[in-house]
Amino acid sequence: MDAEPSPRAPPRLTEEDAAREPAALAGREQLEARLARLSADRRDAFRAAVRRCYVFAGKG
């Protein structure tokens, strides 16, 4: 029985590519608008949570 080829992961965008990608630009604009509506404490908590995600992702 032949093994099926494994699906390929989509290519990861570089920062430079993302700066030109319309969907990435729109997403960043939406995120920035939502962050602007948060209080400073909530914005700090969001950024701290994102940092924790990156730290834990690097340990896996």
C-alpha positions in Angstrom: 0.0 0.0 0.0 1.4 3.4 -1.0 1.6 6.1 1.6 -0.2 9.2 0.9 2.0 12.3 0.6 1.8 14.5 3.7 0.1 17.8 3.2 2.5 20.7 2.9 2.3 23.6 5.4 1.5 26.9 3.8 4.7 29.0 3.4 5.3 31.5 6.2 5.3 35.1 5.4 8.4 37.2 6.2 7.9 40.6 7.7 8.6 42.1 4.4 6.1 39.9 2.6 3.4 40.7 5.2 4.0 44.4 4.8 2.7 44.0 1.2 0.0 41.3 1.8 -3.5 43.0 1.7 -5.0 40.5 4.2 -2.2 41.0 6.7 -2.5 44.7 6.4 -6.2 44.6 7.0 -5.8 42.4 9.9 -3.2 44.6 11.5 -5.4 47.6 11.0 -8.3 45.9 12.7 -6.1 44.8 15.6 -4.7 48.3 16.1 -8.2 49.8 16.1 -9.3 47.3 18.7 -6.2 47.8 20.9 -6.8 51.6 20.7 -10.2 51.1 22.3 -8.8 49.2 25.3 -7.6 50.8 28.5 -3.9 50.9 29.1 -4.1 48.1 31.6 -6.0 45.8 29.3 -3.6 46.6 26.4 -0.6 45.8 28.6 -2.3 42.5 29.7 -3.0 41.6 26.1 0.7 42.2 25.1 1.9 40.2 28.1 -0.4 37.3 27.1 1.0 37.4 23.5 4.6 37.4 24.9 3.8 34.3 27.0 2.4 32.5 24.0 5.7 33.1 22.1 7.8 31.9 25.1 5.7 28.7 25.5 5.7 28.1 21.7 9.5 28.2 21.7 9.7 25.6 24.4 7.6 23.0 22.6 
